[in-house]
Amino acid sequence: MQALGYANQLASHQANQLLQIRGLLMAQQNAIVTKMQVDASREAQQQAAHEASTAPRFKKTENPGKSFSGYFR
């Protein structure tokens, strides 16, 4: 009977250890996902900054003389 008690105690201890390992693995997975999201966000910000810095500053007008025609009469 005493051996059965020890076996139950050991099984309970092992189950608790497995729950702790599961919690650690979930925390690790969450940390990895968060890091991947931060990396993706940083990359998107850098890409947007690059596009903004290399974009043309002025738009070409289709008929530049038309908008000033009233001033030269």
FENTA-V232071 format. One record per backbone hydrogen bond with DSSP energy under -0.5 kcal/mol. CO is the residue of the C=O (numbers start at 0). NH is the residue of the N-H. If there is no record, write none. Layout:
BEGIN
((CO & NH) (CO & NH))
END
This chain:
BEGIN
((0 & 4) (1 & 5) (2 & 6) (3 & 7) (4 & 8) (5 & 9) (6 & 10) (7 & 11) (8 & 12) (9 & 13) (10 & 14) (11 & 15) (12 & 16) (13 & 17) (14 & 18) (15 & 19) (16 & 20) (17 & 21) (18 & 22) (19 & 23) (20 & 24) (21 & 25) (22 & 26) (23 & 27) (24 & 28) (25 & 29) (26 & 30) (27 & 31) (28 & 32) (29 & 33) (30 & 34) (31 & 35) (32 & 36) (33 & 37) (34 & 38) (35 & 39) (36 & 40) (37 & 41) (38 & 42) (39 & 43) (40 & 44) (41 & 45) (42 & 46) (43 & 47) (44 & 48) (45 & 49) (46 & 50) (47 & 51) (48 & 52) (49 & 53) (50 & 54) (62 & 65) (62 & 66) (64 & 67) (64 & 68) (65 & 68) (67 & 70) (67 & 71) (68 & 71) (69 & 72))
END
